Structures are given as structure tokens and as C-alpha cells.
Amino acid sequence: MDGYVGLDIIGAMEGTDKSSCVGKAWDYLRHYEAALKDLQHEKINLIEIGVQNGNSTRVWKWFFSQANIIGIDINPACARWAQDRVKIEIGSQTDGKFLDRVCHDHPPTVIIDDGSHMSEHIIFTFERAFPQLLPGGYYIIEDFGGQPIPPAKSKTPDAASYFLELARCCHGGQLFKSNQKFTKAILDQVDSITLFKRAALVRKKHAARDVPKAVAIAEAYLGEQQRLAGARDRLAAYVVRHGGPPDLAENILQASIEADKPSALRLLLRAENLARVGKTAEAAAVLKQAAECPPGLHLVMLRMATLQSSLGDLEGALQIARQAARQRPKHYAKRVAALEQQLAARNRPPAPQ
């Protein structure tokens, strides 16, 4: 049974069609309550584009007991809906500098686009404002289909297709070839996308994890279990990948190597850990040891090649990449060719003056 009715009934009382029984009854609010309930009593900034009669700003003020609500509208008359914890900014969602200023003045945890509903405006606003959303924040787009689908020759897709494409790219990663070119600031920061009736909710990735806490949990877990093969290697990889304390990762890896033996993966992790704190010479030496180990999984070798390349050892990177390509020729042929080109360009004598 659906228990998320509090926000919906207040929305109905205020007369907003985001509720389940007013106007077009989009029934958005129960979805929002389910997604945003953990923020209900947090000190956050919520930006809503489209104020109109101020109905939803009052709903947000009621639901988010500690939040600042910032409403955006092009109609100067909407300024009258300002009140305690509710600020109204007059401007257009198509004005990039205006959006930048509002997001700078009120760093948002939640952004709701209930503005013009025109696809071009929706996409422009999302691409401008989503990168400025705080980590772990939510970006909501309402009322897809409020405007006609753009003509076939239009450079701007309809908004529904845009967010479906974004979801497909996030789901398929490099395996999905998209006709829509999303910026790195968007594609790398999308944590999840939820689609419901003519609306979408995009979650931004969280801030860094509490790595020391995670390690403490892992140590307690390992103390209760029989020996798990490779568990400490994976624990070290977790620390390195999530930017945990370098000394902590080093201690885990050293203990793993002493308890067992060096391996390509363990040494690669040590090299990555050293490289991220600027110890490039030590990282290169450890990486050379890793390259002398028996060939491992192609993914490990590819990471080794990437790190060697970043340390300036193109010859070593090319040698390891070729080993990976022997296991997966179709996957890594382009990587080998790119390294060969880089090496040739570096070794090419300068043109005569």
C-alpha cells in the first residue's frame, strides 16, 4: 500500500496540479515524497523554476521544514509570493548568467523545472544548472509533452527523448553509441534517473565516501568470516578508488603482499596509490615490477598501460597494451594504435627551421 500521501494531500489543499486530484492531476508529489523524505528536515536550498500562483512554493515550505525555497519566474508580479524562507528571483531560465548567479547565491540540493516546458528551454536549463547541483542532489523535470515535438530537422530533440537517451547512455556506458553528445560534467555525474508519468528525476552522484568507516566495517566482517581469497586486495582497491588515506591503502597492500606474494594486481594498486600522492618515481618502479609478473586479466593490464602512459613510459604502456590486445583484440586494437601514434609522434625528429 502506498504510504506517501502527506505531500500529496497538502499539494491538493494548496491547489497545485502536481497533486493527484487538482487540474491535470499529474500525481508527482507522492514520487517526490518517497525520493526526498530524507531531506525533509535538512537545511538545504530548493530552487523551483516556475512560480505562477505560489502554490507549490508553499507546499515545499511546509514539507521541507528547514529549507530555503527559491522560486524563479519571468513575471515580476510573482515577487509578491516571497515570505519567510521563500525568496523569489525574477529572470528567465534561458538566461545562463542569471541561472549561474542564482545557483551561486543559493547552492541547490534540489532543482525543479516547472517553467516553460519547452524542450529547448528544458535541455538548456538542465545542462547549465545540473553541474551546479550539490553532490547527492536531485534535479526534477516536470510536464514533458507540454509543447509539440520539434520538427525532424531541429537540432534540439524533444525533452522526453533527451532524458531517455541520457538514461540509455548511463545504462549502456561505452557500449551504447548515442546520437546525443552529453558533456562529461553531466554524464559522469549522473547517479540514477527515475522516469514516471511525463516527468523525470535525475540524481547526482554523492560526495566522497567515508572510507575509514567502510574499512572498519570490512575489518569487522573479515573477522567473522573464513579467509576470503583476494579480500584484502579488494579492500585496498576500494580505498584507492574512493580517495581514502594513502597510508591506509599502503598498509593493507603491504600486509597482503607479506601474507601471500606479489601479483600484478597488488603491485598495480601500490603504483596507483603512490602516483596519486605524487610519488611518481616510486610508482614507476613498482609498476615495472608489476609488468614482470605473469600476465593477468586484460582489464588489469589495461589499467597498467594507462598508468604507465600517464607516467610518461609510452614504451612500457605499449608493451602491456599489446598483451591485453592478445586477449581481447577487438576491444584494445584502437588503444594499441593510439599508443603507437603517440610514441611515433614523440620520437619524430623536429622539422628543420
C-alpha positions as a Markdown table, in Angstrom:
| # | Residue | x | y | z |
|---|---|---|---|---|
| 1 | Met | 0.0 | 0.0 | 0.0 |
| 2 | Asp | 1.3 | 3.4 | -1.0 |
| 3 | Gly | 2.0 | 5.4 | 2.2 |
| 4 | Tyr | 3.3 | 8.6 | 0.6 |
| 5 | Val | 0.2 | 10.7 | 0.9 |
| 6 | Gly | 1.3 | 13.6 | 3.2 |
| 7 | Leu | 2.9 | 15.8 | 0.5 |
| 8 | Asp | 0.1 | 14.9 | -2.0 |
| 9 | Ile | -2.7 | 15.9 | 0.3 |
| 10 | Ile | -1.0 | 19.2 | 1.2 |
| 11 | Gly | -0.5 | 19.8 | -2.5 |
| 12 | Ala | -4.2 | 19.2 | -3.2 |
| 13 | Met | -5.1 | 21.6 | -0.4 |
| 14 | Glu | -2.9 | 24.3 | -1.9 |
| 15 | Gly | -4.4 | 23.7 | -5.4 |
| 16 | Thr | -1.3 | 22.5 | -7.3 |
| 17 | Asp | -1.7 | 20.1 | -10.2 |
| 18 | Lys | 1.5 | 18.3 | -9.0 |
| 19 | Ser | -1.0 | 16.5 | -6.7 |
| 20 | Ser | -3.3 | 13.6 | -7.6 |
| 21 | Cys | -6.6 | 15.4 | -7.8 |
| 22 | Val | -6.2 | 19.1 | -9.0 |
| 23 | Gly | -6.3 | 20.2 | -12.6 |
| 24 | Lys | -4.4 | 17.7 | -14.8 |
| 25 | Ala | -3.5 | 15.8 | -11.6 |
| 26 | Trp | 0.0 | 14.8 | -12.6 |
| 27 | Asp | 0.4 | 12.9 | -9.3 |
| 28 | Tyr | 4.0 | 13.9 | -8.9 |
| 29 | Leu | 4.1 | 14.6 | -5.2 |
| 30 | Arg | 3.9 | 11.0 | -3.9 |
| 31 | His | 7.0 | 10.3 | -6.0 |
| 32 | Tyr | 8.8 | 13.3 | -4.6 |
| 33 | Glu | 8.0 | 12.4 | -1.0 |
| 34 | Ala | 9.4 | 8.9 | -1.5 |
| 35 | Ala | 12.6 | 10.3 | -3.1 |
| 36 | Leu | 13.1 | 13.4 | -0.9 |
| 37 | Lys | 11.9 | 12.3 | 2.5 |
| 38 | Asp | 15.5 | 12.0 | 3.9 |
| 39 | Leu | 15.9 | 15.8 | 3.2 |
| 40 | Gln | 12.7 | 16.8 | 4.8 |
| 41 | His | 14.3 | 18.4 | 7.9 |
| 42 | Glu | 17.7 | 19.3 | 6.4 |
| 43 | Lys | 19.0 | 22.8 | 5.9 |
| 44 | Ile | 19.0 | 22.8 | 2.1 |
| 45 | Asn | 18.3 | 25.1 | -0.8 |
| 46 | Leu | 15.5 | 24.1 | -3.2 |
| 47 | Ile | 15.2 | 26.0 | -6.5 |
| 48 | Glu | 11.9 | 25.8 | -8.4 |
| 49 | Ile | 11.6 | 27.3 | -11.9 |
| 50 | Gly | 8.0 | 28.5 | -12.4 |
| 51 | Val | 6.2 | 30.2 | -9.5 |
| 52 | Gln | 2.9 | 31.2 | -11.0 |
| 53 | Asn | 0.4 | 31.4 | -8.1 |
| 54 | Gly | 2.9 | 30.4 | -5.4 |
| 55 | Asn | 1.0 | 27.2 | -4.7 |
| 56 | Ser | 4.0 | 24.8 | -4.8 |
| 57 | Thr | 6.4 | 27.1 | -3.0 |
| 58 | Arg | 4.0 | 27.0 | 0.0 |
| 59 | Val | 3.9 | 23.2 | -0.3 |
| 60 | Trp | 7.7 | 23.0 | -0.3 |
| 61 | Lys | 8.0 | 25.3 | 2.7 |
| 62 | Trp | 5.6 | 23.0 | 4.6 |
| 63 | Phe | 7.4 | 19.8 | 3.6 |
| 64 | Phe | 11.0 | 21.0 | 4.0 |
| 65 | Ser | 10.9 | 22.4 | 7.5 |
| 66 | Gln | 14.5 | 23.8 | 7.4 |
| 67 | Ala | 14.9 | 24.6 | 3.7 |
| 68 | Asn | 15.2 | 27.9 | 1.8 |
| 69 | Ile | 12.9 | 27.9 | -1.2 |
| 70 | Ile | 14.0 | 29.9 | -4.2 |
| 71 | Gly | 11.3 | 30.4 | -6.8 |
| 72 | Ile | 12.3 | 31.6 | -10.3 |
| 73 | Asp | 9.8 | 33.3 | -12.7 |
| 74 | Ile | 9.9 | 35.7 | -15.6 |
| 75 | Asn | 6.8 | 37.5 | -14.3 |
| 76 | Pro | 7.7 | 40.3 | -11.9 |
| 77 | Ala | 4.3 | 40.0 | -10.2 |
| 78 | Cys | 5.4 | 36.7 | -8.7 |
| 79 | Ala | 7.6 | 38.6 | -6.3 |
| 80 | Arg | 4.6 | 39.0 | -4.0 |
| 81 | Trp | 4.8 | 35.3 | -3.1 |
| 82 | Ala | 8.1 | 35.9 | -1.2 |
| 83 | Gln | 7.9 | 35.2 | 2.6 |
| 84 | Asp | 9.9 | 33.7 | 5.4 |
| 85 | Arg | 12.2 | 31.1 | 3.9 |
| 86 | Val | 10.8 | 31.8 | 0.4 |
| 87 | Lys | 12.7 | 34.0 | -1.9 |
| 88 | Ile | 11.6 | 34.9 | -5.4 |
| 89 | Glu | 14.1 | 35.6 | -8.2 |
| 90 | Ile | 12.8 | 37.3 | -11.3 |
| 91 | Gly | 14.5 | 36.1 | -14.5 |
| 92 | Ser | 14.5 | 33.6 | -17.4 |
| 93 | Gln | 15.5 | 30.0 | -17.3 |
| 94 | Thr | 17.2 | 30.7 | -20.7 |
| 95 | Asp | 19.5 | 33.3 | -19.2 |
| 96 | Gly | 22.6 | 31.3 | -18.4 |
| 97 | Lys | 24.3 | 34.1 | -16.4 |
| 98 | Phe | 21.1 | 34.5 | -14.3 |
| 99 | Leu | 21.0 | 30.8 | -13.6 |
| 100 | Asp | 24.7 | 30.8 | -12.7 |
| 101 | Arg | 24.1 | 33.7 | -10.2 |
| 102 | Val | 21.1 | 32.1 | -8.5 |
| 103 | Cys | 22.9 | 28.7 | -8.2 |
| 104 | His | 26.0 | 30.5 | -6.8 |
| 105 | Asp | 24.0 | 32.5 | -4.3 |
| 106 | His | 21.8 | 29.5 | -3.2 |
| 107 | Pro | 23.8 | 26.3 | -3.8 |
| 108 | Pro | 21.0 | 23.9 | -4.6 |
| 109 | Thr | 20.3 | 20.4 | -3.3 |
| 110 | Val | 17.0 | 20.2 | -5.3 |
| 111 | Ile | 16.1 | 21.9 | -8.6 |
| 112 | Ile | 12.6 | 21.5 | -10.1 |
| 113 | Asp | 12.0 | 22.7 | -13.6 |
| 114 | Asp | 8.3 | 23.6 | -13.9 |
| 115 | Gly | 9.0 | 26.5 | -16.2 |
| 116 | Ser | 8.1 | 27.0 | -19.9 |
| 117 | His | 8.0 | 23.2 | -20.6 |
| 118 | Met | 9.6 | 23.9 | -24.0 |
| 119 | Ser | 12.1 | 21.2 | -24.9 |
| 120 | Glu | 14.8 | 23.7 | -25.9 |
| 121 | His | 14.4 | 25.6 | -22.6 |
| 122 | Ile | 14.3 | 22.3 | -20.5 |
| 123 | Ile | 17.5 | 21.0 | -22.1 |
| 124 | Phe | 19.4 | 24.3 | -21.9 |
| 125 | Thr | 18.5 | 24.8 | -18.2 |
| 126 | Phe | 19.4 | 21.2 | -17.3 |
| 127 | Glu | 22.8 | 21.4 | -19.0 |
| 128 | Arg | 23.5 | 24.7 | -17.3 |
| 129 | Ala | 22.2 | 24.0 | -13.8 |
| 130 | Phe | 22.7 | 20.3 | -13.2 |
| 131 | Pro | 26.6 | 20.6 | -12.9 |
| 132 | Gln | 26.0 | 23.2 | -10.2 |
| 133 | Leu | 23.7 | 20.9 | -8.2 |
| 134 | Leu | 25.3 | 19.8 | -4.9 |
| 135 | Pro | 26.6 | 16.2 | -4.7 |
| 136 | Gly | 23.8 | 13.8 | -4.0 |
| 137 | Gly | 21.2 | 16.3 | -5.1 |
| 138 | Tyr | 18.1 | 15.9 | -7.2 |
| 139 | Tyr | 17.1 | 17.5 | -10.5 |
| 140 | Ile | 13.4 | 17.2 | -11.4 |
| 141 | Ile | 11.9 | 17.9 | -14.8 |
| 142 | Glu | 8.1 | 18.2 | -15.0 |
| 143 | Asp | 5.4 | 18.1 | -17.7 |
| 144 | Phe | 7.1 | 16.5 | -20.7 |
| 145 | Gly | 4.9 | 17.0 | -23.7 |
| 146 | Gly | 3.7 | 20.4 | -22.8 |
| 147 | Gln | 4.9 | 21.6 | -26.2 |
| 148 | Pro | 4.9 | 20.0 | -29.7 |
| 149 | Ile | 7.8 | 17.7 | -30.6 |
| 150 | Pro | 10.4 | 19.7 | -32.5 |
| 151 | Pro | 10.5 | 19.1 | -36.3 |
| 152 | Ala | 12.8 | 16.4 | -37.7 |
| 153 | Lys | 15.3 | 19.0 | -38.9 |
| 154 | Ser | 15.6 | 20.7 | -35.5 |
| 155 | Lys | 19.0 | 20.5 | -33.7 |
| 156 | Thr | 17.2 | 20.2 | -30.4 |
| 157 | Pro | 15.5 | 16.9 | -29.5 |
| 158 | Asp | 12.3 | 16.8 | -27.6 |
| 159 | Ala | 12.9 | 16.7 | -23.9 |
| 160 | Ala | 11.5 | 13.3 | -23.3 |
| 161 | Ser | 13.8 | 11.7 | -25.9 |
| 162 | Tyr | 16.8 | 13.7 | -24.5 |
| 163 | Phe | 16.3 | 12.2 | -21.0 |
| 164 | Leu | 15.6 | 8.7 | -22.3 |
| 165 | Glu | 18.8 | 8.9 | -24.3 |
| 166 | Leu | 20.7 | 10.1 | -21.2 |
| 167 | Ala | 19.3 | 7.1 | -19.3 |
| 168 | Arg | 20.4 | 4.7 | -22.1 |
| 169 | Cys | 23.9 | 6.2 | -22.1 |
| 170 | Cys | 24.2 | 5.9 | -18.4 |
| 171 | His | 22.9 | 2.3 | -18.6 |
| 172 | Gly | 25.0 | 1.2 | -21.6 |
| 173 | Gly | 28.2 | 3.1 | -20.9 |
| 174 | Gln | 30.7 | 2.9 | -23.7 |
| 175 | Leu | 28.7 | 0.0 | -25.3 |
| 176 | Phe | 25.9 | 2.4 | -26.3 |
| 177 | Lys | 26.6 | 4.8 | -29.2 |
| 178 | Ser | 24.5 | 7.9 | -28.7 |
| 179 | Asn | 23.5 | 10.5 | -31.3 |
| 180 | Gln | 23.2 | 13.0 | -28.4 |
| 181 | Lys | 26.5 | 14.4 | -27.2 |
| 182 | Phe | 26.3 | 14.8 | -23.4 |
| 183 | Thr | 29.0 | 16.8 | -21.7 |
| 184 | Lys | 31.4 | 15.0 | -19.3 |
| 185 | Ala | 30.1 | 17.2 | -16.5 |
| 186 | Ile | 26.7 | 15.7 | -16.9 |
| 187 | Leu | 27.3 | 12.1 | -18.0 |
| 188 | Asp | 30.0 | 11.4 | -15.3 |
| 189 | Gln | 27.8 | 12.9 | -12.5 |
| 190 | Val | 24.5 | 11.2 | -13.1 |
| 191 | Asp | 23.9 | 8.6 | -10.3 |
| 192 | Ser | 20.4 | 7.5 | -11.4 |
| 193 | Ile | 17.4 | 8.5 | -13.5 |
| 194 | Thr | 13.8 | 7.8 | -12.5 |
| 195 | Leu | 11.1 | 8.2 | -15.1 |
| 196 | Phe | 7.4 | 8.5 | -14.3 |
| 197 | Lys | 4.3 | 10.0 | -15.9 |
| 198 | Arg | 5.6 | 12.9 | -18.1 |
| 199 | Ala | 8.4 | 13.7 | -15.7 |
| 200 | Ala | 12.0 | 12.6 | -14.7 |
| 201 | Leu | 14.1 | 12.7 | -11.6 |
| 202 | Val | 17.9 | 12.8 | -12.0 |
| 203 | Arg | 20.0 | 12.1 | -9.0 |
| 204 | Lys | 23.6 | 13.5 | -8.9 |
| 205 | Lys | 26.4 | 11.3 | -7.6 |
| 206 | His | 27.2 | 11.6 | -3.9 |
| 207 | Ala | 30.3 | 13.2 | -2.4 |
| 208 | Ala | 33.2 | 11.1 | -1.4 |
| 209 | Arg | 32.5 | 8.0 | 0.7 |
| 210 | Asp | 33.6 | 7.7 | 4.4 |
| 211 | Val | 36.4 | 5.4 | 3.6 |
| 212 | Pro | 37.8 | 4.9 | 7.1 |
| 213 | Lys | 34.3 | 3.9 | 8.3 |
| 214 | Ala | 34.0 | 1.5 | 5.4 |
| 215 | Val | 37.3 | -0.1 | 6.2 |
| 216 | Ala | 36.3 | -0.6 | 9.9 |
| 217 | Ile | 33.1 | -2.3 | 8.7 |
| 218 | Ala | 35.2 | -4.5 | 6.3 |
| 219 | Glu | 37.7 | -5.5 | 9.0 |
| 220 | Ala | 34.8 | -6.5 | 11.4 |
| 221 | Tyr | 33.3 | -8.5 | 8.6 |
| 222 | Leu | 36.5 | -10.3 | 7.7 |
| 223 | Gly | 37.0 | -11.1 | 11.4 |
| 224 | Glu | 33.7 | -13.1 | 11.3 |
| 225 | Gln | 34.4 | -14.9 | 8.1 |
| 226 | Gln | 36.7 | -17.7 | 6.9 |
| 227 | Arg | 39.6 | -16.4 | 4.8 |
| 228 | Leu | 38.2 | -14.7 | 1.6 |
| 229 | Ala | 40.5 | -15.1 | -1.3 |
| 230 | Gly | 41.6 | -11.7 | -2.6 |
| 231 | Ala | 39.5 | -9.8 | 0.0 |
| 232 | Arg | 42.4 | -7.6 | 1.2 |
| 233 | Asp | 43.3 | -6.7 | -2.4 |
| 234 | Arg | 39.7 | -5.6 | -3.0 |
| 235 | Leu | 39.7 | -3.7 | 0.3 |
| 236 | Ala | 42.9 | -1.8 | -0.9 |
| 237 | Ala | 41.3 | -1.2 | -4.3 |
| 238 | Tyr | 38.3 | 0.3 | -2.5 |
| 239 | Val | 40.5 | 2.7 | -0.5 |
| 240 | Val | 42.4 | 3.8 | -3.6 |
| 241 | Arg | 39.4 | 4.2 | -5.9 |
| 242 | His | 37.5 | 6.2 | -3.4 |
| 243 | Gly | 40.4 | 8.5 | -2.4 |
| 244 | Gly | 40.9 | 7.1 | 1.1 |
| 245 | Pro | 44.0 | 7.8 | 3.2 |
| 246 | Pro | 47.1 | 6.7 | 1.1 |
| 247 | Asp | 48.9 | 5.3 | 4.3 |
| 248 | Leu | 45.8 | 3.1 | 5.0 |
| 249 | Ala | 45.9 | 1.7 | 1.5 |
| 250 | Glu | 49.7 | 1.1 | 1.7 |
| 251 | Asn | 49.4 | -0.8 | 5.0 |
| 252 | Ile | 46.7 | -3.0 | 3.6 |
| 253 | Leu | 48.7 | -3.8 | 0.5 |
| 254 | Gln | 51.9 | -4.4 | 2.3 |
| 255 | Ala | 50.2 | -6.9 | 4.7 |
| 256 | Ser | 48.6 | -8.6 | 1.7 |
| 257 | Ile | 51.9 | -9.0 | -0.1 |
| 258 | Glu | 53.7 | -10.3 | 3.0 |
| 259 | Ala | 50.9 | -12.8 | 3.8 |
| 260 | Asp | 50.8 | -14.1 | 0.2 |
| 261 | Lys | 53.0 | -12.9 | -2.6 |
| 262 | Pro | 53.3 | -10.0 | -5.1 |
| 263 | Ser | 50.9 | -10.1 | -8.0 |
| 264 | Ala | 50.3 | -7.8 | -11.0 |
| 265 | Leu | 47.1 | -6.5 | -9.3 |
| 266 | Arg | 48.7 | -5.9 | -5.9 |
| 267 | Leu | 51.6 | -4.1 | -7.4 |
| 268 | Leu | 49.4 | -2.1 | -9.7 |
| 269 | Leu | 47.4 | -0.9 | -6.7 |
| 270 | Arg | 50.5 | 0.1 | -4.9 |
| 271 | Ala | 51.7 | 2.0 | -8.0 |
| 272 | Glu | 48.3 | 3.8 | -8.3 |
| 273 | Asn | 48.4 | 4.6 | -4.6 |
| 274 | Leu | 51.9 | 6.1 | -4.9 |
| 275 | Ala | 51.1 | 8.0 | -8.1 |
| 276 | Arg | 48.1 | 9.7 | -6.5 |
| 277 | Val | 50.3 | 11.3 | -3.9 |
| 278 | Gly | 52.9 | 12.5 | -6.4 |
| 279 | Lys | 55.5 | 9.7 | -5.8 |
| 280 | Thr | 55.9 | 9.1 | -9.5 |
| 281 | Ala | 59.4 | 7.7 | -9.4 |
| 282 | Glu | 58.4 | 5.1 | -6.8 |
| 283 | Ala | 55.2 | 4.4 | -8.7 |
| 284 | Ala | 57.2 | 3.7 | -11.9 |
| 285 | Ala | 59.5 | 1.3 | -10.1 |
| 286 | Val | 56.6 | -0.6 | -8.6 |
| 287 | Leu | 54.8 | -0.7 | -12.0 |
| 288 | Lys | 57.9 | -2.1 | -13.6 |
| 289 | Gln | 57.7 | -5.0 | -11.0 |
| 290 | Ala | 54.1 | -5.5 | -11.9 |
| 291 | Ala | 54.9 | -5.7 | -15.6 |
| 292 | Glu | 57.4 | -8.5 | -14.8 |
| 293 | Cys | 54.6 | -10.6 | -13.1 |
| 294 | Pro | 52.8 | -13.3 | -15.1 |
| 295 | Pro | 50.1 | -11.8 | -17.4 |
| 296 | Gly | 46.9 | -11.2 | -15.5 |
| 297 | Leu | 43.4 | -10.3 | -16.6 |
| 298 | His | 43.2 | -8.0 | -19.6 |
| 299 | Leu | 41.5 | -5.3 | -17.5 |
| 300 | Val | 44.4 | -5.2 | -15.1 |
| 301 | Met | 46.9 | -4.9 | -17.9 |
| 302 | Leu | 44.9 | -2.1 | -19.5 |
| 303 | Arg | 45.0 | -0.2 | -16.2 |
| 304 | Met | 48.7 | -0.8 | -16.0 |
| 305 | Ala | 49.1 | 0.6 | -19.5 |
| 306 | Thr | 47.0 | 3.6 | -18.7 |
| 307 | Leu | 49.1 | 4.4 | -15.6 |
| 308 | Gln | 52.4 | 3.8 | -17.4 |
| 309 | Ser | 51.3 | 6.2 | -20.1 |
| 310 | Ser | 50.4 | 8.9 | -17.5 |
| 311 | Leu | 53.9 | 8.5 | -16.0 |
| 312 | Gly | 55.5 | 9.1 | -19.4 |
| 313 | Asp | 56.5 | 5.5 | -20.1 |
| 314 | Leu | 54.9 | 5.1 | -23.6 |
| 315 | Glu | 57.1 | 2.1 | -24.5 |
| 316 | Gly | 56.1 | 0.2 | -21.4 |
| 317 | Ala | 52.5 | 1.2 | -21.9 |
| 318 | Leu | 52.5 | -0.1 | -25.5 |
| 319 | Gln | 54.1 | -3.4 | -24.5 |
| 320 | Ile | 51.4 | -4.0 | -21.8 |
| 321 | Ala | 48.6 | -2.8 | -24.1 |
| 322 | Arg | 49.7 | -5.3 | -26.7 |
| 323 | Gln | 49.5 | -8.1 | -24.1 |
| 324 | Ala | 45.9 | -7.0 | -23.3 |
| 325 | Ala | 45.1 | -6.9 | -27.0 |
| 326 | Arg | 46.2 | -10.5 | -27.4 |
| 327 | Gln | 43.4 | -11.5 | -25.0 |
| 328 | Arg | 40.8 | -9.1 | -26.5 |
| 329 | Pro | 41.9 | -8.0 | -29.9 |
| 330 | Lys | 38.6 | -6.3 | -30.9 |
| 331 | His | 38.5 | -4.3 | -27.6 |
| 332 | Tyr | 42.0 | -3.0 | -27.4 |
| 333 | Ala | 43.3 | -2.6 | -31.0 |
| 334 | Lys | 42.4 | 1.1 | -31.0 |
| 335 | Arg | 44.2 | 1.6 | -27.7 |
| 336 | Val | 47.4 | 0.0 | -29.1 |
| 337 | Ala | 47.1 | 2.1 | -32.3 |
| 338 | Ala | 46.7 | 5.3 | -30.3 |
| 339 | Leu | 49.8 | 4.5 | -28.2 |
| 340 | Glu | 51.8 | 3.6 | -31.3 |
| 341 | Gln | 50.9 | 7.0 | -32.8 |
| 342 | Gln | 51.8 | 8.9 | -29.6 |
| 343 | Leu | 55.2 | 7.1 | -29.5 |
| 344 | Ala | 55.9 | 7.8 | -33.1 |
| 345 | Ala | 55.0 | 11.5 | -32.7 |
| 346 | Arg | 57.3 | 11.7 | -29.6 |
| 347 | Asn | 60.2 | 10.1 | -31.5 |
| 348 | Arg | 59.7 | 12.0 | -34.7 |
| 349 | Pro | 62.7 | 14.4 | -35.3 |
| 350 | Pro | 61.7 | 18.1 | -35.2 |
| 351 | Ala | 61.1 | 19.7 | -38.6 |
| 352 | Pro | 64.1 | 21.8 | -39.9 |
| 353 | Gln | 63.8 | 25.5 | -39.2 |
